[in-house]
Every structure is written in structure tokens, then in C-alpha cells.
């Protein structure tokens, strides 16, 4: 969950997810955390970007089953201009529900801008996400719904919801031309 750090594809900026500030803990309504943008050429934080559950314009108070949500793992579009952030339900909170994936315009990697969040299959705990090798889609696990949401990275819309069975946790993709996707999270025997 929060604390995950990845580099922007351009290689200069690192993004670190943080669970605070958030609604009720120094943040605004609908806020589930933020991420710090670090310029690795100077080792300085150049921006702190609020993460709102339903998108930048959300002013709704979080529902009780959403109030422990926080930003989790994330993947960039192939061109690096869009970041898709899976949202995690509170750690060890079986009642937590996540129904959205956050989206950020990273055209200016030093100053990301949140867009509208995308409704996706319902999940809890860790929000697993991966990008296919072509960069055309990201996939988000819906552990409660037993489904995976396929998001087109260009239109920023769910193109398919794939039923996969009870309680999916980790996912990956494989294509004969591009090979396997990057692993996100633990792999257990």
C-alpha cells in the first residue's frame, strides 16, 4: 500500500505513495493520501499531490467501508503521460471496499494532475495492478467481485470486466510478442 515508490518512465522523478494526510487526518474530504514527487537530480521533493478517492473534484465524505482506503501500487501508460493508481483497502480491514482506480496526468512529471477516477471491480486489502506488454491496457484486481477490470490506457475507460473466480489476489499478463508483465506484490508457493 502506501509507501510504494516507482520512477516515472522518464527516469528523473520518483513518486512515493503516502497514506496521509487524508480525510479526518489533516486532509480534505474524499482524500485518501498523497504522493511525494522527488527530483532525483537534486534529491528534493518538488511536489506533494493529494490523492482523492473519486478524482480531483471529489468533495464527498468517504463512506464507512471506504474510510481506510489509501493509494497503492501504480503503473504508467506506455508513453508515461498517464499514471493509474490502484487503491488499497485498509490493512487487515475485512470490511474495507475499493470501487475506483485513481488516474493522474503525468505529462509534466514534476507536477502530476489528478483526473476523474475510474469505477472498477470491487476489492479489498491490497490493490493489485499490472500493465500489459503493449501498454494498451492496465488490469486491476477486484477480489470481492472475483473479477479483473481491463482499462484502456488511452481512453481511460474500463473496456472489459473479466470474471476470474473467487478472491483473485495477484495478476500478470503474457503476450507472445512482448512477454510477461512486471510482477506486482508477493508471489507465494
CORHU-V766416 format. One record per residue. N is the residue number from 1. RES is the residue in three letters. OMEGA is omega in radians with two decimals (* if undefined). NEAR is the number of other C-alpha atoms within 8 Angstrom. D_FIRST is the distance of its C-alpha to the first C-alpha in whole Angstrom. Layout:
# CORHU-V766416
n=N res=RES omega=OMEGA near=NEAR d_first=D_FIRST
n=N res=RES omega=OMEGA near=NEAR d_first=D_FIRST
This chain:
# CORHU-V766416
n=1 res=UNK omega=-3.13 near=12 d_first=0
n=2 res=UNK omega=-3.08 near=10 d_first=4
n=3 res=UNK omega=3.12 near=9 d_first=6
n=4 res=UNK omega=3.11 near=9 d_first=6
n=5 res=UNK omega=3.04 near=8 d_first=10
n=6 res=UNK omega=3.06 near=7 d_first=13
n=7 res=UNK omega=2.94 near=10 d_first=16
n=8 res=UNK omega=-3.11 near=12 d_first=18
n=9 res=UNK omega=3.11 near=7 d_first=21
n=10 res=UNK omega=3.03 near=7 d_first=23
n=11 res=UNK omega=-3.08 near=7 d_first=22
n=12 res=UNK omega=-3.01 near=9 d_first=23
n=13 res=UNK omega=3.05 near=13 d_first=20
n=14 res=UNK omega=3.11 near=14 d_first=16
n=15 res=UNK omega=3.13 near=12 d_first=13
n=16 res=UNK omega=3.14 near=12 d_first=10
n=17 res=UNK omega=-3.13 near=15 d_first=8
n=18 res=UNK omega=-3.10 near=13 d_first=8
n=19 res=UNK omega=3.12 near=12 d_first=8
n=20 res=UNK omega=-0.08 near=10 d_first=12
n=21 res=UNK omega=-3.11 near=12 d_first=15
n=22 res=UNK omega=3.11 near=15 d_first=14
n=23 res=UNK omega=3.14 near=14 d_first=17
n=24 res=UNK omega=-3.14 near=7 d_first=19
n=25 res=UNK omega=3.09 near=7 d_first=18
n=26 res=UNK omega=3.12 near=8 d_first=19
n=27 res=UNK omega=-3.14 near=11 d_first=18
n=28 res=UNK omega=3.09 near=9 d_first=20
n=29 res=UNK omega=3.08 near=12 d_first=20
n=30 res=UNK omega=-3.12 near=14 d_first=18
n=31 res=UNK omega=-3.13 near=14 d_first=15
n=32 res=UNK omega=-3.14 near=18 d_first=12
n=33 res=UNK omega=3.11 near=16 d_first=11
n=34 res=UNK omega=2.94 near=16 d_first=12
n=35 res=UNK omega=3.11 near=12 d_first=12
n=36 res=UNK omega=3.07 near=14 d_first=14
n=37 res=UNK omega=-3.13 near=15 d_first=17
n=38 res=UNK omega=3.03 near=12 d_first=19
n=39 res=UNK omega=-3.05 near=13 d_first=22
n=40 res=UNK omega=3.10 near=9 d_first=22
n=41 res=UNK omega=-3.14 near=5 d_first=26
n=42 res=UNK omega=-3.09 near=5 d_first=26
n=43 res=UNK omega=3.11 near=7 d_first=23
n=44 res=UNK omega=3.03 near=7 d_first=23
n=45 res=UNK omega=-3.08 near=9 d_first=20
n=46 res=UNK omega=3.11 near=9 d_first=22
n=47 res=UNK omega=2.97 near=9 d_first=20
n=48 res=UNK omega=-2.98 near=9 d_first=17
n=49 res=UNK omega=3.10 near=10 d_first=16
n=50 res=UNK omega=3.03 near=9 d_first=16
n=51 res=UNK omega=3.10 near=14 d_first=13
n=52 res=UNK omega=-3.05 near=13 d_first=15
n=53 res=UNK omega=-3.07 near=11 d_first=14
n=54 res=UNK omega=3.13 near=12 d_first=18
n=55 res=UNK omega=-3.02 near=13 d_first=18
n=56 res=UNK omega=-3.07 near=9 d_first=20
n=57 res=UNK omega=-3.10 near=7 d_first=23
n=58 res=UNK omega=3.04 near=10 d_first=21
n=59 res=UNK omega=3.13 near=7 d_first=23
n=60 res=UNK omega=2.98 near=6 d_first=23
n=61 res=UNK omega=3.13 near=7 d_first=21
n=62 res=UNK omega=3.06 near=9 d_first=18
n=63 res=UNK omega=-3.09 near=6 d_first=19
n=64 res=UNK omega=-3.12 near=5 d_first=19
n=65 res=UNK omega=3.12 near=8 d_first=17
n=66 res=UNK omega=-2.98 near=11 d_first=15
n=67 res=UNK omega=3.05 near=10 d_first=15
n=68 res=UNK omega=-3.12 near=9 d_first=11
n=69 res=UNK omega=3.11 near=13 d_first=9
n=70 res=UNK omega=3.11 near=14 d_first=7
n=71 res=UNK omega=-3.10 near=17 d_first=6
n=72 res=UNK omega=-3.13 near=15 d_first=4
n=73 res=UNK omega=-3.13 near=13 d_first=7
n=74 res=UNK omega=3.12 near=10 d_first=10
n=75 res=UNK omega=3.13 near=11 d_first=14
n=76 res=UNK omega=2.95 near=13 d_first=17
n=77 res=UNK omega=-3.07 near=13 d_first=20
n=78 res=UNK omega=-3.14 near=8 d_first=23
n=79 res=UNK omega=3.11 near=7 d_first=25
n=80 res=UNK omega=-3.08 near=12 d_first=21
n=81 res=UNK omega=3.13 near=12 d_first=22
n=82 res=UNK omega=3.08 near=13 d_first=20
n=83 res=UNK omega=3.11 near=13 d_first=16
n=84 res=UNK omega=-3.05 near=13 d_first=14
n=85 res=UNK omega=3.03 near=13 d_first=10
n=86 res=UNK omega=-3.13 near=15 d_first=9
n=87 res=UNK omega=3.14 near=16 d_first=8
n=88 res=UNK omega=2.99 near=15 d_first=6
n=89 res=UNK omega=-3.11 near=17 d_first=9
n=90 res=UNK omega=-3.12 near=11 d_first=9
n=91 res=UNK omega=3.12 near=7 d_first=8
n=92 res=UNK omega=3.10 near=5 d_first=12
n=93 res=UNK omega=-3.07 near=8 d_first=13
n=94 res=UNK omega=-3.13 near=6 d_first=15
n=95 res=UNK omega=-3.11 near=6 d_first=17
n=96 res=UNK omega=3.10 near=14 d_first=14
n=97 res=UNK omega=3.09 near=11 d_first=14
n=98 res=UNK omega=-3.07 near=12 d_first=13
n=99 res=UNK omega=-3.08 near=9 d_first=16
n=100 res=UNK omega=2.96 near=14 d_first=15
n=101 res=UNK omega=-3.12 near=13 d_first=13
n=102 res=UNK omega=-3.10 near=18 d_first=14
n=103 res=UNK omega=3.13 near=14 d_first=16
n=104 res=UNK omega=3.00 near=11 d_first=17
n=105 res=UNK omega=-3.12 near=12 d_first=21
n=106 res=UNK omega=3.09 near=13 d_first=20
n=107 res=UNK omega=2.97 near=8 d_first=24
n=108 res=UNK omega=-3.02 near=8 d_first=24
n=109 res=UNK omega=3.11 near=9 d_first=21
n=110 res=UNK omega=-3.08 near=10 d_first=22
n=111 res=UNK omega=3.13 near=8 d_first=22
n=112 res=UNK omega=-3.13 near=11 d_first=20
n=113 res=UNK omega=3.14 near=8 d_first=21
n=114 res=UNK omega=3.06 near=11 d_first=19
n=115 res=UNK omega=3.07 near=10 d_first=20
n=116 res=UNK omega=3.06 near=10 d_first=21
n=117 res=UNK omega=-3.08 near=11 d_first=18
n=118 res=UNK omega=3.05 near=12 d_first=19
n=119 res=UNK omega=-3.13 near=8 d_first=19
n=120 res=UNK omega=3.12 near=11 d_first=18
n=121 res=UNK omega=-3.07 near=16 d_first=18
n=122 res=UNK omega=3.11 near=12 d_first=17
n=123 res=UNK omega=3.10 near=14 d_first=14
n=124 res=UNK omega=-3.14 near=16 d_first=12
n=125 res=UNK omega=-3.06 near=12 d_first=9
n=126 res=UNK omega=3.09 near=10 d_first=6
n=127 res=UNK omega=-3.12 near=15 d_first=8
n=128 res=UNK omega=-3.12 near=13 d_first=10
n=129 res=UNK omega=3.02 near=15 d_first=12
n=130 res=UNK omega=3.08 near=16 d_first=15
n=131 res=UNK omega=3.09 near=15 d_first=18
n=132 res=UNK omega=-3.07 near=14 d_first=21
n=133 res=UNK omega=3.12 near=12 d_first=23
n=134 res=UNK omega=-3.08 near=7 d_first=26
n=135 res=UNK omega=-3.10 near=10 d_first=23
n=136 res=UNK omega=-3.09 near=12 d_first=24
n=137 res=UNK omega=2.84 near=11 d_first=22
n=138 res=UNK omega=-3.10 near=15 d_first=18
n=139 res=UNK omega=-3.10 near=12 d_first=17
n=140 res=UNK omega=-3.13 near=16 d_first=14
n=141 res=UNK omega=3.00 near=16 d_first=14
n=142 res=UNK omega=-3.01 near=16 d_first=16
n=143 res=UNK omega=3.14 near=14 d_first=15
n=144 res=UNK omega=-3.12 near=11 d_first=18
n=145 res=UNK omega=-3.08 near=10 d_first=20
n=146 res=UNK omega=-3.05 near=12 d_first=20
n=147 res=UNK omega=3.03 near=15 d_first=20
n=148 res=UNK omega=3.09 near=13 d_first=19
n=149 res=UNK omega=3.07 near=15 d_first=19
n=150 res=UNK omega=-3.11 near=13 d_first=21
n=151 res=UNK omega=3.05 near=13 d_first=20
n=152 res=UNK omega=-3.05 near=12 d_first=23
n=153 res=UNK omega=3.11 near=12 d_first=22
n=154 res=UNK omega=-3.09 near=5 d_first=25
n=155 res=UNK omega=-3.10 near=5 d_first=26
n=156 res=UNK omega=3.12 near=8 d_first=22
n=157 res=UNK omega=3.01 near=8 d_first=23
n=158 res=UNK omega=3.14 near=12 d_first=23
n=159 res=UNK omega=3.09 near=8 d_first=25
n=160 res=UNK omega=2.95 near=7 d_first=25
n=161 res=UNK omega=-3.03 near=10 d_first=23
n=162 res=UNK omega=3.06 near=8 d_first=24
n=163 res=UNK omega=-3.08 near=7 d_first=24
n=164 res=UNK omega=-3.13 near=8 d_first=23
n=165 res=UNK omega=-3.00 near=7 d_first=23
n=166 res=UNK omega=2.95 near=8 d_first=22
n=167 res=UNK omega=3.05 near=9 d_first=18
n=168 res=UNK omega=-3.10 near=12 d_first=17
n=169 res=UNK omega=-3.07 near=7 d_first=14
n=170 res=UNK omega=3.14 near=10 d_first=14
n=171 res=UNK omega=3.09 near=11 d_first=16
n=172 res=UNK omega=3.09 near=10 d_first=18
n=173 res=UNK omega=3.07 near=10 d_first=21
n=174 res=UNK omega=3.05 near=10 d_first=25
n=175 res=UNK omega=-3.08 near=8 d_first=28
n=176 res=UNK omega=-3.14 near=5 d_first=31
n=177 res=UNK omega=-3.00 near=4 d_first=31
n=178 res=UNK omega=-3.14 near=8 d_first=28
n=179 res=UNK omega=-3.06 near=8 d_first=26
n=180 res=UNK omega=3.08 near=10 d_first=23
n=181 res=UNK omega=3.10 near=11 d_first=20
n=182 res=UNK omega=3.11 near=7 d_first=17
n=183 res=UNK omega=3.06 near=7 d_first=15
n=184 res=UNK omega=3.09 near=10 d_first=11
n=185 res=UNK omega=-3.04 near=6 d_first=10
n=186 res=UNK omega=2.99 near=5 d_first=12
n=187 res=UNK omega=-3.11 near=5 d_first=16
n=188 res=UNK omega=3.09 near=3 d_first=18
n=189 res=UNK omega=* near=2 d_first=22
